[in-house]
Amino acid sequence: MVETVTVDDKGRLVLPKKVREEARIKANAVLLVDVKEEGHVELIDPEALMRKAREIAKVKLQGWTEEDHEATRLITEEATRRKDAAP
């Protein structure tokens, strides 16, 4: 979707309702502004990024247990080694 907006003399602009609805941007949302290049900015909803990250993590970590973690394995091996070496 492409819409035309006007930047006022104080640098403000209004996102049209259609744009807000399609992007699921709610009233009073705090957005990040990322300058891509001259004349090109991107508005980012950090809440939407977190939801997407959670969805990805849920799929990627499905079935994962702490015992599967490399650090846990190394700590367990070291603890066992120290226990076996204790007098």
MARMILO-457057 format. One record per atom (N, C-alpha, C): residue number from 1; chain; atom name; x, y, z. Coordinates in nm, 4 decimals, padded with zeros to 6 digits, always signed. Layout:
# MARMILO-457057
{num->NUM	chaine->A	atome->CA	c1->X	c2->Y	c3->Z}
...
***
This chain:
# MARMILO-457057
{num->1	chaine->A	atome->N	c1->+00.0837	c2->-00.1175	c3->+00.0000}
{num->1	chaine->A	atome->CA	c1->+00.0000	c2->+00.0000	c3->+00.0000}
{num->1	chaine->A	atome->C	c1->+00.0881	c2->+00.1238	c3->+00.0000}
{num->2	chaine->A	atome->N	c1->+00.0537	c2->+00.2177	c3->-00.0801}
{num->2	chaine->A	atome->CA	c1->+00.1237	c2->+00.3459	c3->-00.0839}
{num->2	chaine->A	atome->C	c1->+00.0212	c2->+00.4561	c3->-00.0605}
{num->3	chaine->A	atome->N	c1->+00.0488	c2->+00.5423	c3->+00.0341}
{num->3	chaine->A	atome->CA	c1->-00.0377	c2->+00.6556	c3->+00.0656}
{num->3	chaine->A	atome->C	c1->+00.0475	c2->+00.7816	c3->+00.0673}
{num->4	chaine->A	atome->N	c1->-00.0129	c2->+00.8936	c3->+00.0429}
{num->4	chaine->A	atome->CA	c1->+00.0557	c2->+01.0219	c3->+00.0483}
{num->4	chaine->A	atome->C	c1->+00.0232	c2->+01.0897	c3->+00.1803}
{num->5	chaine->A	atome->N	c1->+00.1287	c2->+01.1390	c3->+00.2472}
{num->5	chaine->A	atome->CA	c1->+00.1106	c2->+01.2162	c3->+00.3699}
{num->5	chaine->A	atome->C	c1->+00.1916	c2->+01.3447	c3->+00.3555}
{num->6	chaine->A	atome->N	c1->+00.1592	c2->+01.4417	c3->+00.4367}
{num->6	chaine->A	atome->CA	c1->+00.2290	c2->+01.5701	c3->+00.4327}
{num->6	chaine->A	atome->C	c1->+00.2986	c2->+01.5915	c3->+00.5659}
{num->7	chaine->A	atome->N	c1->+00.4234	c2->+01.6365	c3->+00.5594}
{num->7	chaine->A	atome->CA	c1->+00.4984	c2->+01.6713	c3->+00.6797}
{num->7	chaine->A	atome->C	c1->+00.4750	c2->+01.8199	c3->+00.7036}
{num->8	chaine->A	atome->N	c1->+00.4266	c2->+01.8541	c3->+00.8257}
{num->8	chaine->A	atome->CA	c1->+00.3988	c2->+01.9951	c3->+00.8524}
{num->8	chaine->A	atome->C	c1->+00.5271	c2->+02.0699	c3->+00.8906}
{num->9	chaine->A	atome->N	c1->+00.5148	c2->+02.1996	c3->+00.9183}
{num->9	chaine->A	atome->CA	c1->+00.6322	c2->+02.2824	c3->+00.9452}
{num->9	chaine->A	atome->C	c1->+00.7026	c2->+02.2451	c3->+01.0754}
{num->10	chaine->A	atome->N	c1->+00.6406	c2->+02.1637	c3->+01.1599}
{num->10	chaine->A	atome->CA	c1->+00.7048	c2->+02.1154	c3->+01.2820}
{num->10	chaine->A	atome->C	c1->+00.7571	c2->+01.9724	c3->+01.2658}
{num->11	chaine->A	atome->N	c1->+00.7505	c2->+01.9202	c3->+01.1449}
{num->11	chaine->A	atome->CA	c1->+00.8030	c2->+01.7865	c3->+01.1175}
{num->11	chaine->A	atome->C	c1->+00.7066	c2->+01.6732	c3->+01.1473}
{num->12	chaine->A	atome->N	c1->+00.5828	c2->+01.7060	c3->+01.1752}
{num->12	chaine->A	atome->CA	c1->+00.4841	c2->+01.6033	c3->+01.2091}
{num->12	chaine->A	atome->C	c1->+00.4135	c2->+01.5538	c3->+01.0840}
{num->13	chaine->A	atome->N	c1->+00.3679	c2->+01.4295	c3->+01.0938}
{num->13	chaine->A	atome->CA	c1->+00.2844	c2->+01.3756	c3->+00.9886}
{num->13	chaine->A	atome->C	c1->+00.1783	c2->+01.2882	c3->+01.0524}
{num->14	chaine->A	atome->N	c1->+00.0725	c2->+01.2652	c3->+00.9810}
{num->14	chaine->A	atome->CA	c1->-00.0359	c2->+01.1804	c3->+01.0294}
{num->14	chaine->A	atome->C	c1->-00.0398	c2->+01.0580	c3->+00.9404}
{num->15	chaine->A	atome->N	c1->-00.0375	c2->+00.9404	c3->+01.0047}
{num->15	chaine->A	atome->CA	c1->-00.0519	c2->+00.8173	c3->+00.9278}
{num->15	chaine->A	atome->C	c1->-00.2006	c2->+00.7948	c3->+00.9027}
{num->16	chaine->A	atome->N	c1->-00.2401	c2->+00.7805	c3->+00.7779}
{num->16	chaine->A	atome->CA	c1->-00.3815	c2->+00.7580	c3->+00.7492}
{num->16	chaine->A	atome->C	c1->-00.4333	c2->+00.6308	c3->+00.8173}
{num->17	chaine->A	atome->N	c1->-00.5602	c2->+00.6307	c3->+00.8479}
{num->17	chaine->A	atome->CA	c1->-00.6222	c2->+00.5178	c3->+00.9175}
{num->17	chaine->A	atome->C	c1->-00.5980	c2->+00.3858	c3->+00.8441}
{num->18	chaine->A	atome->N	c1->-00.6088	c2->+00.3867	c3->+00.7120}
{num->18	chaine->A	atome->CA	c1->-00.5871	c2->+00.2642	c3->+00.6336}
{num->18	chaine->A	atome->C	c1->-00.4464	c2->+00.2088	c3->+00.6569}
{num->19	chaine->A	atome->N	c1->-00.3485	c2->+00.2981	c3->+00.6644}
{num->19	chaine->A	atome->CA	c1->-00.2095	c2->+00.2569	c3->+00.6863}
{num->19	chaine->A	atome->C	c1->-00.1947	c2->+00.1994	c3->+00.8269}
{num->20	chaine->A	atome->N	c1->-00.2473	c2->+00.2691	c3->+00.9267}
{num->20	chaine->A	atome->CA	c1->-00.2391	c2->+00.2206	c3->+01.0648}
{num->20	chaine->A	atome->C	c1->-00.3061	c2->+00.0850	c3->+01.0801}
{num->21	chaine->A	atome->N	c1->-00.4227	c2->+00.0703	c3->+01.0184}
{num->21	chaine->A	atome->CA	c1->-00.4938	c2->-00.0572	c3->+01.0286}
{num->21	chaine->A	atome->C	c1->-00.4163	c2->-00.1704	c3->+00.9619}
{num->22	chaine->A	atome->N	c1->-00.3664	c2->-00.1460	c3->+00.8427}
{num->22	chaine->A	atome->CA	c1->-00.2931	c2->-00.2518	c3->+00.7718}
{num->22	chaine->A	atome->C	c1->-00.1650	c2->-00.2889	c3->+00.8462}
{num->23	chaine->A	atome->N	c1->-00.0975	c2->-00.1882	c3->+00.9044}
{num->23	chaine->A	atome->CA	c1->+00.0266	c2->-00.2136	c3->+00.9780}
{num->23	chaine->A	atome->C	c1->-00.0004	c2->-00.2542	c3->+01.1229}
{num->24	chaine->A	atome->N	c1->-00.1275	c2->-00.2527	c3->+01.1623}
{num->24	chaine->A	atome->CA	c1->-00.1694	c2->-00.2852	c3->+01.2993}
{num->24	chaine->A	atome->C	c1->-00.0991	c2->-00.1961	c3->+01.4028}
{num->25	chaine->A	atome->N	c1->-00.0905	c2->-00.0690	c3->+01.3715}
{num->25	chaine->A	atome->CA	c1->-00.0325	c2->+00.0292	c3->+01.4629}
{num->25	chaine->A	atome->C	c1->-00.1468	c2->+00.0895	c3->+01.5439}
{num->26	chaine->A	atome->N	c1->-00.1385	c2->+00.0723	c3->+01.6739}
{num->26	chaine->A	atome->CA	c1->-00.2449	c2->+00.1194	c3->+01.7620}
{num->26	chaine->A	atome->C	c1->-00.2190	c2->+00.2638	c3->+01.8063}
{num->27	chaine->A	atome->N	c1->-00.3243	c2->+00.3282	c3->+01.8545}
{num->27	chaine->A	atome->CA	c1->-00.3129	c2->+00.4646	c3->+01.9066}
{num->27	chaine->A	atome->C	c1->-00.2111	c2->+00.4680	c3->+02.0199}
{num->28	chaine->A	atome->N	c1->-00.1325	c2->+00.5727	c3->+02.0233}
{num->28	chaine->A	atome->CA	c1->-00.0298	c2->+00.5953	c3->+02.1261}
{num->28	chaine->A	atome->C	c1->+00.0866	c2->+00.4961	c3->+02.1190}
{num->29	chaine->A	atome->N	c1->+00.0995	c2->+00.4255	c3->+02.0091}
{num->29	chaine->A	atome->CA	c1->+00.2123	c2->+00.3335	c3->+01.9928}
{num->29	chaine->A	atome->C	c1->+00.3419	c2->+00.4130	c3->+01.9862}
{num->30	chaine->A	atome->N	c1->+00.4466	c2->+00.3576	c3->+02.0441}
{num->30	chaine->A	atome->CA	c1->+00.5800	c2->+00.4167	c3->+02.0342}
{num->30	chaine->A	atome->C	c1->+00.6515	c2->+00.3422	c3->+01.9227}
{num->31	chaine->A	atome->N	c1->+00.6964	c2->+00.4153	c3->+01.8233}
{num->31	chaine->A	atome->CA	c1->+00.7614	c2->+00.3544	c3->+01.7075}
{num->31	chaine->A	atome->C	c1->+00.9080	c2->+00.3948	c3->+01.7004}
{num->32	chaine->A	atome->N	c1->+00.9882	c2->+00.3054	c3->+01.6471}
{num->32	chaine->A	atome->CA	c1->+01.1278	c2->+00.3370	c3->+01.6183}
{num->32	chaine->A	atome->C	c1->+01.1331	c2->+00.3939	c3->+01.4767}
{num->33	chaine->A	atome->N	c1->+01.2203	c2->+00.4895	c3->+01.4545}
{num->33	chaine->A	atome->CA	c1->+01.2385	c2->+00.5462	c3->+01.3209}
{num->33	chaine->A	atome->C	c1->+01.3791	c2->+00.5106	c3->+01.2754}
{num->34	chaine->A	atome->N	c1->+01.3884	c2->+00.4389	c3->+01.1653}
{num->34	chaine->A	atome->CA	c1->+01.5169	c2->+00.3969	c3->+01.1104}
{num->34	chaine->A	atome->C	c1->+01.5377	c2->+00.4690	c3->+00.9775}
{num->35	chaine->A	atome->N	c1->+01.6418	c2->+00.5521	c3->+00.9712}
{num->35	chaine->A	atome->CA	c1->+01.6729	c2->+00.6227	c3->+00.8469}
{num->35	chaine->A	atome->C	c1->+01.7519	c2->+00.5266	c3->+00.7584}
{num->36	chaine->A	atome->N	c1->+01.6931	c2->+00.4916	c3->+00.6441}
{num->36	chaine->A	atome->CA	c1->+01.7570	c2->+00.3987	c3->+00.5510}
{num->36	chaine->A	atome->C	c1->+01.8540	c2->+00.4715	c3->+00.4581}
{num->37	chaine->A	atome->N	c1->+01.8100	c2->+00.5829	c3->+00.4090}
{num->37	chaine->A	atome->CA	c1->+01.8917	c2->+00.6668	c3->+00.3209}
{num->37	chaine->A	atome->C	c1->+01.8192	c2->+00.7991	c3->+00.3051}
{num->38	chaine->A	atome->N	c1->+01.8762	c2->+00.8899	c3->+00.2327}
{num->38	chaine->A	atome->CA	c1->+01.8122	c2->+01.0201	c3->+00.2139}
{num->38	chaine->A	atome->C	c1->+01.6713	c2->+01.0015	c3->+00.1585}
{num->39	chaine->A	atome->N	c1->+01.5736	c2->+01.0563	c3->+00.2284}
{num->39	chaine->A	atome->CA	c1->+01.4359	c2->+01.0499	c3->+00.1826}
{num->39	chaine->A	atome->C	c1->+01.3651	c2->+00.9184	c3->+00.2103}
{num->40	chaine->A	atome->N	c1->+01.4304	c2->+00.8281	c3->+00.2827}
{num->40	chaine->A	atome->CA	c1->+01.3707	c2->+00.6967	c3->+00.3080}
{num->40	chaine->A	atome->C	c1->+01.3844	c2->+00.6631	c3->+00.4559}
{num->41	chaine->A	atome->N	c1->+01.2711	c2->+00.6593	c3->+00.5252}
{num->41	chaine->A	atome->CA	c1->+01.2692	c2->+00.6188	c3->+00.6652}
{num->41	chaine->A	atome->C	c1->+01.1743	c2->+00.5009	c3->+00.6809}
{num->42	chaine->A	atome->N	c1->+01.1989	c2->+00.4237	c3->+00.7856}
{num->42	chaine->A	atome->CA	c1->+01.1141	c2->+00.3085	c3->+00.8152}
{num->42	chaine->A	atome->C	c1->+01.0639	c2->+00.3234	c3->+00.9585}
{num->43	chaine->A	atome->N	c1->+00.9350	c2->+00.3059	c3->+00.9787}
{num->43	chaine->A	atome->CA	c1->+00.8764	c2->+00.3089	c3->+01.1118}
{num->43	chaine->A	atome->C	c1->+00.8636	c2->+00.1645	c3->+01.1592}
{num->44	chaine->A	atome->N	c1->+00.9095	c2->+00.1385	c3->+01.2799}
{num->44	chaine->A	atome->CA	c1->+00.9117	c2->+00.0026	c3->+01.3316}
{num->44	chaine->A	atome->C	c1->+00.8410	c2->-00.0010	c3->+01.4661}
{num->45	chaine->A	atome->N	c1->+00.7482	c2->-00.0947	c3->+01.4811}
{num->45	chaine->A	atome->CA	c1->+00.6787	c2->-00.1146	c3->+01.6071}
{num->45	chaine->A	atome->C	c1->+00.7560	c2->-00.2203	c3->+01.6861}
{num->46	chaine->A	atome->N	c1->+00.8261	c2->-00.1817	c3->+01.7938}
{num->46	chaine->A	atome->CA	c1->+00.9059	c2->-00.2791	c3->+01.8682}
{num->46	chaine->A	atome->C	c1->+00.8211	c2->-00.3909	c3->+01.9286}
{num->47	chaine->A	atome->N	c1->+00.6957	c2->-00.3620	c3->+01.9610}
{num->47	chaine->A	atome->CA	c1->+00.6072	c2->-00.4669	c3->+02.0141}
{num->47	chaine->A	atome->C	c1->+00.5823	c2->-00.5737	c3->+01.9082}
{num->48	chaine->A	atome->N	c1->+00.5645	c2->-00.5317	c3->+01.7841}
{num->48	chaine->A	atome->CA	c1->+00.5441	c2->-00.6275	c3->+01.6748}
{num->48	chaine->A	atome->C	c1->+00.6706	c2->-00.7121	c3->+01.6540}
{num->49	chaine->A	atome->N	c1->+00.7875	c2->-00.6496	c3->+01.6670}
{num->49	chaine->A	atome->CA	c1->+00.9133	c2->-00.7247	c3->+01.6546}
{num->49	chaine->A	atome->C	c1->+00.9244	c2->-00.8305	c3->+01.7646}
{num->50	chaine->A	atome->N	c1->+00.8859	c2->-00.7941	c3->+01.8856}
{num->50	chaine->A	atome->CA	c1->+00.8919	c2->-00.8894	c3->+01.9966}
{num->50	chaine->A	atome->C	c1->+00.7953	c2->-01.0053	c3->+01.9746}
{num->51	chaine->A	atome->N	c1->+00.6748	c2->-00.9766	c3->+01.9254}
{num->51	chaine->A	atome->CA	c1->+00.5791	c2->-01.0842	c3->+01.8979}
{num->51	chaine->A	atome->C	c1->+00.6357	c2->-01.1800	c3->+01.7938}
{num->52	chaine->A	atome->N	c1->+00.6959	c2->-01.1239	c3->+01.6903}
{num->52	chaine->A	atome->CA	c1->+00.7533	c2->-01.2070	c3->+01.5841}
{num->52	chaine->A	atome->C	c1->+00.8703	c2->-01.2898	c3->+01.6384}
{num->53	chaine->A	atome->N	c1->+00.9547	c2->-01.2295	c3->+01.7224}
{num->53	chaine->A	atome->CA	c1->+01.0676	c2->-01.3016	c3->+01.7826}
{num->53	chaine->A	atome->C	c1->+01.0184	c2->-01.4160	c3->+01.8700}
{num->54	chaine->A	atome->N	c1->+00.9117	c2->-01.3910	c3->+01.9463}
{num->54	chaine->A	atome->CA	c1->+00.8553	c2->-01.4970	c3->+02.0310}
{num->54	chaine->A	atome->C	c1->+00.8018	c2->-01.6121	c3->+01.9469}
{num->55	chaine->A	atome->N	c1->+00.7352	c2->-01.5797	c3->+01.8359}
{num->55	chaine->A	atome->CA	c1->+00.6820	c2->-01.6834	c3->+01.7471}
{num->55	chaine->A	atome->C	c1->+00.7960	c2->-01.7686	c3->+01.6900}
{num->56	chaine->A	atome->N	c1->+00.9027	c2->-01.7028	c3->+01.6466}
{num->56	chaine->A	atome->CA	c1->+01.0178	c2->-01.7749	c3->+01.5913}
{num->56	chaine->A	atome->C	c1->+01.0820	c2->-01.8612	c3->+01.6981}
{num->57	chaine->A	atome->N	c1->+01.1006	c2->-01.8054	c3->+01.8180}
{num->57	chaine->A	atome->CA	c1->+01.1624	c2->-01.8802	c3->+01.9268}
{num->57	chaine->A	atome->C	c1->+01.0776	c2->-02.0010	c3->+01.9648}
{num->58	chaine->A	atome->N	c1->+00.9470	c2->-01.9841	c3->+01.9654}
{num->58	chaine->A	atome->CA	c1->+00.8570	c2->-02.0948	c3->+02.0015}
{num->58	chaine->A	atome->C	c1->+00.8764	c2->-02.2123	c3->+01.9061}
{num->59	chaine->A	atome->N	c1->+00.8910	c2->-02.1831	c3->+01.7776}
{num->59	chaine->A	atome->CA	c1->+00.9118	c2->-02.2883	c3->+01.6784}
{num->59	chaine->A	atome->C	c1->+01.0529	c2->-02.3460	c3->+01.6894}
{num->60	chaine->A	atome->N	c1->+01.1529	c2->-02.2587	c3->+01.6966}
{num->60	chaine->A	atome->CA	c1->+01.2926	c2->-02.3027	c3->+01.6988}
{num->60	chaine->A	atome->C	c1->+01.3276	c2->-02.3804	c3->+01.8254}
{num->61	chaine->A	atome->N	c1->+01.2681	c2->-02.3417	c3->+01.9385}
{num->61	chaine->A	atome->CA	c1->+01.3041	c2->-02.4029	c3->+02.0660}
{num->61	chaine->A	atome->C	c1->+01.2076	c2->-02.5135	c3->+02.1082}
{num->62	chaine->A	atome->N	c1->+01.1145	c2->-02.5476	c3->+02.0201}
{num->62	chaine->A	atome->CA	c1->+01.0187	c2->-02.6521	c3->+02.0537}
{num->62	chaine->A	atome->C	c1->+01.0932	c2->-02.7826	c3->+02.0837}
{num->63	chaine->A	atome->N	c1->+01.0652	c2->-02.8401	c3->+02.1992}
{num->63	chaine->A	atome->CA	c1->+01.1295	c2->-02.9649	c3->+02.2382}
{num->63	chaine->A	atome->C	c1->+01.2669	c2->-02.9482	c3->+02.2999}
{num->64	chaine->A	atome->N	c1->+01.3167	c2->-02.8248	c3->+02.3073}
{num->64	chaine->A	atome->CA	c1->+01.4494	c2->-02.7995	c3->+02.3637}
{num->64	chaine->A	atome->C	c1->+01.4427	c2->-02.8092	c3->+02.5149}
{num->65	chaine->A	atome->N	c1->+01.5413	c2->-02.8697	c3->+02.5736}
{num->65	chaine->A	atome->CA	c1->+01.5502	c2->-02.8752	c3->+02.7192}
{num->65	chaine->A	atome->C	c1->+01.6842	c2->-02.8172	c3->+02.7619}
{num->66	chaine->A	atome->N	c1->+01.6926	c2->-02.7767	c3->+02.8874}
{num->66	chaine->A	atome->CA	c1->+01.8166	c2->-02.7188	c3->+02.9397}
{num->66	chaine->A	atome->C	c1->+01.9324	c2->-02.8175	c3->+02.9248}
{num->67	chaine->A	atome->N	c1->+01.9019	c2->-02.9459	c3->+02.9385}
{num->67	chaine->A	atome->CA	c1->+02.0065	c2->-03.0480	c3->+02.9269}
{num->67	chaine->A	atome->C	c1->+02.0686	c2->-03.0504	c3->+02.7871}
{num->68	chaine->A	atome->N	c1->+01.9950	c2->-03.0020	c3->+02.6872}
{num->68	chaine->A	atome->CA	c1->+02.0449	c2->-02.9991	c3->+02.5498}
{num->68	chaine->A	atome->C	c1->+02.1426	c2->-02.8841	c3->+02.5259}
{num->69	chaine->A	atome->N	c1->+02.1500	c2->-02.7918	c3->+02.6171}
{num->69	chaine->A	atome->CA	c1->+02.2328	c2->-02.6730	c3->+02.5984}
{num->69	chaine->A	atome->C	c1->+02.3799	c2->-02.7076	c3->+02.6190}
{num->70	chaine->A	atome->N	c1->+02.4657	c2->-02.6633	c3->+02.5319}
{num->70	chaine->A	atome->CA	c1->+02.6094	c2->-02.6931	c3->+02.5366}
{num->70	chaine->A	atome->C	c1->+02.6722	c2->-02.6510	c3->+02.6692}
{num->71	chaine->A	atome->N	c1->+02.6380	c2->-02.5321	c3->+02.7175}
{num->71	chaine->A	atome->CA	c1->+02.6960	c2->-02.4845	c3->+02.8437}
{num->71	chaine->A	atome->C	c1->+02.6570	c2->-02.5767	c3->+02.9590}
{num->72	chaine->A	atome->N	c1->+02.5324	c2->-02.6209	c3->+02.9614}
{num->72	chaine->A	atome->CA	c1->+02.4878	c2->-02.7116	c3->+03.0665}
{num->72	chaine->A	atome->C	c1->+02.5662	c2->-02.8421	c3->+03.0606}
{num->73	chaine->A	atome->N	c1->+02.5877	c2->-02.8918	c3->+02.9407}
{num->73	chaine->A	atome->CA	c1->+02.6638	c2->-03.0163	c3->+02.9245}
{num->73	chaine->A	atome->C	c1->+02.8064	c2->-02.9991	c3->+02.9765}
{num->74	chaine->A	atome->N	c1->+02.8709	c2->-02.8877	c3->+02.9437}
{num->74	chaine->A	atome->CA	c1->+03.0087	c2->-02.8646	c3->+02.9874}
{num->74	chaine->A	atome->C	c1->+03.0183	c2->-02.8508	c3->+03.1393}
{num->75	chaine->A	atome->N	c1->+02.9224	c2->-02.7813	c3->+03.1987}
{num->75	chaine->A	atome->CA	c1->+02.9225	c2->-02.7646	c3->+03.3444}
{num->75	chaine->A	atome->C	c1->+02.9028	c2->-02.8990	c3->+03.4129}
{num->76	chaine->A	atome->N	c1->+02.8098	c2->-02.9779	c3->+03.3600}
{num->76	chaine->A	atome->CA	c1->+02.7844	c2->-03.1100	c3->+03.4177}
{num->76	chaine->A	atome->C	c1->+02.9079	c2->-03.1980	c3->+03.4073}
{num->77	chaine->A	atome->N	c1->+02.9752	c2->-03.1971	c3->+03.2934}
{num->77	chaine->A	atome->CA	c1->+03.0975	c2->-03.2767	c3->+03.2755}
{num->77	chaine->A	atome->C	c1->+03.2064	c2->-03.2307	c3->+03.3723}
{num->78	chaine->A	atome->N	c1->+03.2226	c2->-03.1000	c3->+03.3878}
{num->78	chaine->A	atome->CA	c1->+03.3245	c2->-03.0471	c3->+03.4777}
{num->78	chaine->A	atome->C	c1->+03.2934	c2->-03.0839	c3->+03.6227}
{num->79	chaine->A	atome->N	c1->+03.1665	c2->-03.0737	c3->+03.6625}
{num->79	chaine->A	atome->CA	c1->+03.1273	c2->-03.1104	c3->+03.7985}
{num->79	chaine->A	atome->C	c1->+03.1544	c2->-03.2584	c3->+03.8236}
{num->80	chaine->A	atome->N	c1->+03.1248	c2->-03.3406	c3->+03.7267}
{num->80	chaine->A	atome->CA	c1->+03.1500	c2->-03.4847	c3->+03.7397}
{num->80	chaine->A	atome->C	c1->+03.2993	c2->-03.5108	c3->+03.7496}
{num->81	chaine->A	atome->N	c1->+03.3782	c2->-03.4422	c3->+03.6664}
{num->81	chaine->A	atome->CA	c1->+03.5232	c2->-03.4597	c3->+03.6686}
{num->81	chaine->A	atome->C	c1->+03.5803	c2->-03.4222	c3->+03.8044}
{num->82	chaine->A	atome->N	c1->+03.5352	c2->-03.3083	c3->+03.8591}
{num->82	chaine->A	atome->CA	c1->+03.5844	c2->-03.2630	c3->+03.9891}
{num->82	chaine->A	atome->C	c1->+03.5422	c2->-03.3598	c3->+04.1010}
{num->83	chaine->A	atome->N	c1->+03.4196	c2->-03.4103	c3->+04.0904}
{num->83	chaine->A	atome->CA	c1->+03.3698	c2->-03.5042	c3->+04.1916}
{num->83	chaine->A	atome->C	c1->+03.4541	c2->-03.6329	c3->+04.1900}
{num->84	chaine->A	atome->N	c1->+03.4830	c2->-03.6809	c3->+04.0694}
{num->84	chaine->A	atome->CA	c1->+03.5626	c2->-03.8035	c3->+04.0548}
{num->84	chaine->A	atome->C	c1->+03.7073	c2->-03.7819	c3->+04.1012}
{num->85	chaine->A	atome->N	c1->+03.7570	c2->-03.6587	c3->+04.0882}
{num->85	chaine->A	atome->CA	c1->+03.8964	c2->-03.6300	c3->+04.1269}
{num->85	chaine->A	atome->C	c1->+03.9094	c2->-03.5955	c3->+04.2739}
{num->86	chaine->A	atome->N	c1->+03.7987	c2->-03.5722	c3->+04.3427}
{num->86	chaine->A	atome->CA	c1->+03.8029	c2->-03.5356	c3->+04.4858}
{num->86	chaine->A	atome->C	c1->+03.8522	c2->-03.6532	c3->+04.5697}
{num->87	chaine->A	atome->N	c1->+03.9306	c2->-03.6226	c3->+04.6763}
{num->87	chaine->A	atome->CA	c1->+03.9817	c2->-03.7315	c3->+04.7614}
{num->87	chaine->A	atome->C	c1->+03.8752	c2->-03.7996	c3->+04.8422}
***
